[in-house]
Amino acid sequence: MGSVGEPVASPSTAPVRPSPFRYNSPLAQVSLIGLVCFCCPGMFNALSGMGGGGQVNHTAANNANTALYTTFAVFGVLGGGIYNLLGPRLTLFAGCSTYVLYAGSFLYYNHYHHQLFAIFAGAILGVGAGLLWAGQGAIMTSYPPPERKGTYISLFWAIFNMGGVIGGLIPFFLNYHRTDARSVNDGTYIAFMCFMAAGAVISLGILPPSRVVRDNGTRATAVAYSNVSTEAVEILKLFADRRMLLIVPAAWASNFFYSYQFNNVNGLLFTLRTKGLNNVFYWGAQMVGSLAIGYVLDFSFRSRRTRGYVGITVVAVLGTAIWAGGLANQLRYTDGVWNDELDFKKSGADYAGPFVLYFSYGLLDAMFQSLCYWMIGALADDSQTLSRYSGFYKGVQSAGAAVAWQVDTHKVPLLSQLIVNWSLTTVSYPLLAVLVMLFVKDGNTAEDAESDYPKSMIS
């Protein structure tokens, strides 16, 4: 009931809540980056999960992974700055393209058994992976609304790990009847290359943060692209940032256990076709784990800090139980020799225990890493800052992985490897709790969430 002369809002100008399924919504963009990672690192994970890159001799894959994670450690840290300079499309496309070369190098190795190409491709992939994961981290933590970051992280993780599930089915079916084979066939590597090439193309569909509009009308971020000198200074500051220093042990631990789990559990205990089947469940468990911890981190309590503490406690308790189970299993072959490989059809009850353990390792991996990403996302909201934080996390993570693959190459006793892995994750929990106590605030602290609703909703 307005006064005379007061303009009356017409139905066409009344605010209309935009659809969450529109192309420029956080839901669509996080799903799209999930699909990119489904095709590229998802397939890479399936390949690595076979143990030795699908080869009977793990030396080439271990050396390639060492080269990969060495360059990844450098470009993971630099990746956030490069993302801020180039934007998401160029950064992601360049990163995705390197995955195809890596899979191709093992196709070459299948015929010629020269590991130099695989090592070179691994080093190039480390550069590309640093770019991809820095961009992914920025998108996953800055595009969603602050109060739903855990949900979007779990959504991404579920889509991404579906790549590992599909990737596990590829060697399972293509090598199902090769009961005496020890290395995967050419078709396995070619299938991986096709998925990875598709991921590079899909990455061109990612929108810059300034064009992403949340459901309440706020844009994801309104920052301008940076310059080289600014990024260099900001990246150097990360090494003295207390927030980043507190997350270093968790970052170092978060990929350190892969060489042990892939080579010395899945790669050592099971037949070739069973390794592929195990990977289906390993990465499927990651989907379950990410969704479960995402719910805890977003919906369990009103206070964000309380949710953080609860999330840390859940992961710590579950992690302790799973690594204890791993210890019990490892004591069965302390010399690193397992004579009778387990097969899902032939081994009966003997297969069940190691299978459940490997499944549980996947569950814990997703919960642990989702927790770390939630912590990073709770420290800021703008894309520039979060790309640097994510890049730093991936850089430290990759440095740990580079060391881990050489630990396996140098035949460090498996019991020692397990104890180190368990210790690293255990040390990280109290430090993450300190991070929550000092730096995670209750409420939403987005500095860039100025609403331009209802204009430009679907541009």
Salt bridges, closest charged atoms under 4 A:
ASP186 OD2 - HIS111 NE2 2.60
ASP215 OD1 - ARG22 NH2 3.24
GLU231 OE2 - ARG388 NH2 2.87
GLU234 OE2 - LYS237 NZ 3.44
ASP241 OD1 - ARG243 NE 3.15
GLU341 OE2 - ARG182 NH2 3.53
ASP343 OD1 - ARG273 NE 2.91
ASP381 OD1 - LYS149 NZ 2.58
ASP452 OD2 - ARG219 NE 2.54
